[in-house]
Amino acid sequence: MKKYQKQQEPASDAELTVNERARLKELERRNRELEMEVTFLKRPHAVSLRQAHAVASGPSCDPPAVV
C-alpha cells in the first residue's frame, strides 16, 4: 500500500495545475462547511431540533389514518 501511495505522490517541488488548484479550493470549502455542520450538530439544541424534525416529517410512505 505504501509503495502505491509513494508512486501516486507528486514531487514535493511540483506546482499544482489550474484544475488541481480549483479542486483543492473546492475541497477546502466543502471541508469548512462539513466542519461547521459537525460543530452545530454537536450542540445540545441541535439534537432536539433533529428529533423535532424527524417527528414532524414522520414516515413519508404511510397512508393517512382513517378516523
KEPATOR-469962 format. One record per residue: residue number from 1; x, y, z of N, C-alpha, C in turn. Coordinates in steps of 0.2 Angstrom, whole numbers, padded with zeros to 4 digits. Layout:
# KEPATOR-469962
<r i="NUM" n_xx="X" n_yy="Y" n_zz="Z" ca_xx="X" ca_yy="Y" ca_zz="Z" c_xx="X" c_yy="Y" c_zz="Z"/>
...
//
This chain:
# KEPATOR-469962
<r i="1" n_xx="0004" n_yy="-0006" n_zz="0000" ca_xx="0000" ca_yy="0000" ca_zz="0000" c_xx="0004" c_yy="0006" c_zz="0000"/>
<r i="2" n_xx="0009" n_yy="0006" n_zz="0004" ca_xx="0014" ca_yy="0012" ca_zz="0005" c_xx="0018" c_yy="0013" c_zz="-0002"/>
<r i="3" n_xx="0019" n_yy="0008" n_zz="-0005" ca_xx="0023" ca_yy="0008" ca_zz="-0012" c_xx="0018" c_yy="0012" c_zz="-0017"/>
<r i="4" n_xx="0012" n_yy="0010" n_zz="-0017" ca_xx="0007" ca_yy="0013" ca_zz="-0021" c_xx="0006" c_yy="0020" c_zz="-0020"/>
<r i="5" n_xx="0005" n_yy="0022" n_zz="-0013" ca_xx="0005" ca_yy="0029" ca_zz="-0011" c_xx="0011" c_yy="0033" c_zz="-0014"/>
<r i="6" n_xx="0017" n_yy="0030" n_zz="-0013" ca_xx="0023" ca_yy="0034" ca_zz="-0014" c_xx="0023" c_yy="0035" c_zz="-0022"/>
<r i="7" n_xx="0021" n_yy="0030" n_zz="-0026" ca_xx="0020" ca_yy="0031" ca_zz="-0033" c_xx="0015" c_yy="0037" c_zz="-0035"/>
<r i="8" n_xx="0010" n_yy="0038" n_zz="-0032" ca_xx="0005" ca_yy="0042" ca_zz="-0033" c_xx="0006" c_yy="0049" c_zz="-0031"/>
<r i="9" n_xx="0011" n_yy="0050" n_zz="-0026" ca_xx="0013" ca_yy="0057" ca_zz="-0024" c_xx="0017" c_yy="0061" c_zz="-0029"/>
<r i="10" n_xx="0015" n_yy="0067" n_zz="-0030" ca_xx="0019" ca_yy="0071" ca_zz="-0035" c_xx="0025" c_yy="0073" c_zz="-0031"/>
<r i="11" n_xx="0030" n_yy="0075" n_zz="-0035" ca_xx="0036" ca_yy="0078" ca_zz="-0032" c_xx="0035" c_yy="0083" c_zz="-0028"/>
<r i="12" n_xx="0039" n_yy="0084" n_zz="-0022" ca_xx="0037" ca_yy="0089" ca_zz="-0017" c_xx="0038" c_yy="0096" c_zz="-0020"/>
<r i="13" n_xx="0042" n_yy="0097" n_zz="-0025" ca_xx="0043" ca_yy="0104" ca_zz="-0028" c_xx="0038" c_yy="0105" c_zz="-0034"/>
<r i="14" n_xx="0033" n_yy="0100" n_zz="-0036" ca_xx="0029" ca_yy="0101" ca_zz="-0041" c_xx="0024" c_yy="0106" c_zz="-0040"/>
<r i="15" n_xx="0022" n_yy="0110" n_zz="-0045" ca_xx="0017" ca_yy="0115" ca_zz="-0044" c_xx="0010" c_yy="0112" c_zz="-0046"/>
<r i="16" n_xx="0005" n_yy="0115" n_zz="-0043" ca_xx="-0002" ca_yy="0112" ca_zz="-0045" c_xx="-0004" c_yy="0116" c_zz="-0051"/>
<r i="17" n_xx="-0008" n_yy="0112" n_zz="-0055" ca_xx="-0011" ca_yy="0114" ca_zz="-0061" c_xx="-0017" c_yy="0118" c_zz="-0059"/>
<r i="18" n_xx="-0020" n_yy="0122" n_zz="-0064" ca_xx="-0025" ca_yy="0126" ca_zz="-0063" c_xx="-0031" c_yy="0122" c_zz="-0061"/>
<r i="19" n_xx="-0032" n_yy="0116" n_zz="-0064" ca_xx="-0038" ca_yy="0112" ca_zz="-0062" c_xx="-0037" c_yy="0109" c_zz="-0055"/>
<r i="20" n_xx="-0030" n_yy="0107" n_zz="-0053" ca_xx="-0029" ca_yy="0105" ca_zz="-0046" c_xx="-0030" c_yy="0110" c_zz="-0041"/>
<r i="21" n_xx="-0028" n_yy="0116" n_zz="-0043" ca_xx="-0029" ca_yy="0122" ca_zz="-0038" c_xx="-0037" c_yy="0123" c_zz="-0037"/>
<r i="22" n_xx="-0041" n_yy="0123" n_zz="-0042" ca_xx="-0048" ca_yy="0124" ca_zz="-0042" c_xx="-0051" c_yy="0118" c_zz="-0038"/>
<r i="23" n_xx="-0049" n_yy="0112" n_zz="-0039" ca_xx="-0051" ca_yy="0106" ca_zz="-0035" c_xx="-0050" c_yy="0107" c_zz="-0028"/>
<r i="24" n_xx="-0043" n_yy="0109" n_zz="-0026" ca_xx="-0041" ca_yy="0110" ca_zz="-0019" c_xx="-0045" c_yy="0115" c_zz="-0016"/>
<r i="25" n_xx="-0047" n_yy="0121" n_zz="-0019" ca_xx="-0051" ca_yy="0126" ca_zz="-0016" c_xx="-0058" c_yy="0124" c_zz="-0015"/>
<r i="26" n_xx="-0061" n_yy="0120" n_zz="-0019" ca_xx="-0067" ca_yy="0117" ca_zz="-0018" c_xx="-0067" c_yy="0112" c_zz="-0012"/>
<r i="27" n_xx="-0062" n_yy="0108" n_zz="-0012" ca_xx="-0062" ca_yy="0103" ca_zz="-0007" c_xx="-0061" c_yy="0107" c_zz="0000"/>
<r i="28" n_xx="-0057" n_yy="0112" n_zz="0000" ca_xx="-0056" ca_yy="0116" ca_zz="0006" c_xx="-0063" c_yy="0119" c_zz="0009"/>
<r i="29" n_xx="-0066" n_yy="0122" n_zz="0004" ca_xx="-0073" ca_yy="0125" ca_zz="0005" c_xx="-0078" c_yy="0120" c_zz="0008"/>
<r i="30" n_xx="-0078" n_yy="0114" n_zz="0005" ca_xx="-0083" ca_yy="0109" ca_zz="0007" c_xx="-0081" c_yy="0106" c_zz="0014"/>
<r i="31" n_xx="-0074" n_yy="0106" n_zz="0015" ca_xx="-0072" ca_yy="0104" ca_zz="0022" c_xx="-0074" c_yy="0109" c_zz="0027"/>
<r i="32" n_xx="-0073" n_yy="0115" n_zz="0026" ca_xx="-0076" ca_yy="0120" ca_zz="0031" c_xx="-0083" c_yy="0119" c_zz="0032"/>
<r i="33" n_xx="-0087" n_yy="0118" n_zz="0027" ca_xx="-0094" ca_yy="0118" ca_zz="0028" c_xx="-0096" c_yy="0112" c_zz="0032"/>
<r i="34" n_xx="-0092" n_yy="0106" n_zz="0031" ca_xx="-0094" ca_yy="0100" ca_zz="0035" c_xx="-0091" c_yy="0101" c_zz="0042"/>
<r i="35" n_xx="-0086" n_yy="0104" n_zz="0043" ca_xx="-0084" ca_yy="0106" ca_zz="0050" c_xx="-0089" c_yy="0110" c_zz="0054"/>
<r i="36" n_xx="-0092" n_yy="0115" n_zz="0050" ca_xx="-0097" ca_yy="0119" ca_zz="0054" c_xx="-0103" c_yy="0115" c_zz="0055"/>
<r i="37" n_xx="-0105" n_yy="0110" n_zz="0051" ca_xx="-0110" ca_yy="0106" ca_zz="0052" c_xx="-0109" c_yy="0102" c_zz="0058"/>
<r i="38" n_xx="-0103" n_yy="0099" n_zz="0058" ca_xx="-0102" ca_yy="0094" ca_zz="0064" c_xx="-0102" c_yy="0098" c_zz="0070"/>
<r i="39" n_xx="-0099" n_yy="0104" n_zz="0070" ca_xx="-0099" ca_yy="0108" ca_zz="0076" c_xx="-0106" c_yy="0110" c_zz="0078"/>
<r i="40" n_xx="-0111" n_yy="0112" n_zz="0074" ca_xx="-0118" ca_yy="0113" ca_zz="0075" c_xx="-0121" c_yy="0107" c_zz="0078"/>
<r i="41" n_xx="-0120" n_yy="0102" n_zz="0075" ca_xx="-0124" ca_yy="0096" ca_zz="0077" c_xx="-0122" c_yy="0093" c_zz="0083"/>
<r i="42" n_xx="-0116" n_yy="0095" n_zz="0086" ca_xx="-0113" ca_yy="0093" ca_zz="0092" c_xx="-0117" c_yy="0097" c_zz="0098"/>
<r i="43" n_xx="-0120" n_yy="0102" n_zz="0096" ca_xx="-0123" ca_yy="0106" ca_zz="0101" c_xx="-0129" c_yy="0103" c_zz="0104"/>
<r i="44" n_xx="-0131" n_yy="0104" n_zz="0110" ca_xx="-0137" ca_yy="0101" ca_zz="0113" c_xx="-0143" c_yy="0102" c_zz="0110"/>
<r i="45" n_xx="-0144" n_yy="0109" n_zz="0108" ca_xx="-0150" ca_yy="0111" ca_zz="0104" c_xx="-0151" c_yy="0107" c_zz="0098"/>
<r i="46" n_xx="-0146" n_yy="0106" n_zz="0094" ca_xx="-0146" ca_yy="0103" ca_zz="0088" c_xx="-0149" c_yy="0096" c_zz="0088"/>
<r i="47" n_xx="-0148" n_yy="0092" n_zz="0094" ca_xx="-0151" ca_yy="0085" ca_zz="0095" c_xx="-0159" c_yy="0086" c_zz="0095"/>
<r i="48" n_xx="-0161" n_yy="0091" n_zz="0099" ca_xx="-0168" ca_yy="0092" ca_zz="0100" c_xx="-0171" c_yy="0094" c_zz="0093"/>
<r i="49" n_xx="-0168" n_yy="0098" n_zz="0089" ca_xx="-0170" ca_yy="0100" ca_zz="0083" c_xx="-0171" c_yy="0095" c_zz="0078"/>
<r i="50" n_xx="-0166" n_yy="0090" n_zz="0078" ca_xx="-0166" ca_yy="0084" ca_zz="0073" c_xx="-0172" c_yy="0080" c_zz="0075"/>
<r i="51" n_xx="-0173" n_yy="0079" n_zz="0082" ca_xx="-0178" ca_yy="0075" ca_zz="0084" c_xx="-0185" c_yy="0078" c_zz="0082"/>
<r i="52" n_xx="-0186" n_yy="0084" n_zz="0083" ca_xx="-0192" ca_yy="0088" ca_zz="0081" c_xx="-0193" c_yy="0087" c_zz="0074"/>
<r i="53" n_xx="-0188" n_yy="0088" n_zz="0070" ca_xx="-0189" ca_yy="0087" ca_zz="0063" c_xx="-0191" c_yy="0080" c_zz="0061"/>
<r i="54" n_xx="-0188" n_yy="0075" n_zz="0064" ca_xx="-0190" ca_yy="0068" ca_zz="0062" c_xx="-0197" c_yy="0067" c_zz="0064"/>
<r i="55" n_xx="-0199" n_yy="0069" n_zz="0070" ca_xx="-0206" ca_yy="0068" ca_zz="0072" c_xx="-0211" c_yy="0072" c_zz="0067"/>
<r i="56" n_xx="-0209" n_yy="0078" n_zz="0066" ca_xx="-0214" ca_yy="0082" ca_zz="0061" c_xx="-0214" c_yy="0079" c_zz="0054"/>
<r i="57" n_xx="-0209" n_yy="0077" n_zz="0052" ca_xx="-0209" ca_yy="0074" ca_zz="0045" c_xx="-0212" c_yy="0067" c_zz="0045"/>
<r i="58" n_xx="-0211" n_yy="0063" n_zz="0050" ca_xx="-0214" ca_yy="0057" ca_zz="0050" c_xx="-0212" c_yy="0052" c_zz="0044"/>
<r i="59" n_xx="-0215" n_yy="0046" n_zz="0045" ca_xx="-0214" ca_yy="0042" ca_zz="0039" c_xx="-0217" c_yy="0044" c_zz="0033"/>
<r i="60" n_xx="-0214" n_yy="0045" n_zz="0027" ca_xx="-0217" ca_yy="0048" ca_zz="0021" c_xx="-0221" c_yy="0043" c_zz="0017"/>
<r i="61" n_xx="-0220" n_yy="0036" n_zz="0019" ca_xx="-0224" ca_yy="0031" ca_zz="0014" c_xx="-0230" c_yy="0029" c_zz="0017"/>
<r i="62" n_xx="-0232" n_yy="0031" n_zz="0024" ca_xx="-0238" ca_yy="0028" ca_zz="0027" c_xx="-0244" c_yy="0032" c_zz="0024"/>
<r i="63" n_xx="-0249" n_yy="0028" n_zz="0023" ca_xx="-0255" ca_yy="0032" ca_zz="0021" c_xx="-0258" c_yy="0036" c_zz="0027"/>
<r i="64" n_xx="-0262" n_yy="0041" n_zz="0025" ca_xx="-0266" ca_yy="0044" ca_zz="0031" c_xx="-0270" c_yy="0040" c_zz="0035"/>
<r i="65" n_xx="-0271" n_yy="0041" n_zz="0041" ca_xx="-0275" ca_yy="0037" ca_zz="0045" c_xx="-0282" c_yy="0039" c_zz="0044"/>
<r i="66" n_xx="-0287" n_yy="0034" n_zz="0044" ca_xx="-0294" ca_yy="0035" ca_zz="0043" c_xx="-0297" c_yy="0035" c_zz="0050"/>
<r i="67" n_xx="-0301" n_yy="0040" n_zz="0051" ca_xx="-0304" ca_yy="0041" ca_zz="0058" c_xx="-0311" c_yy="0040" c_zz="0058"/>
//
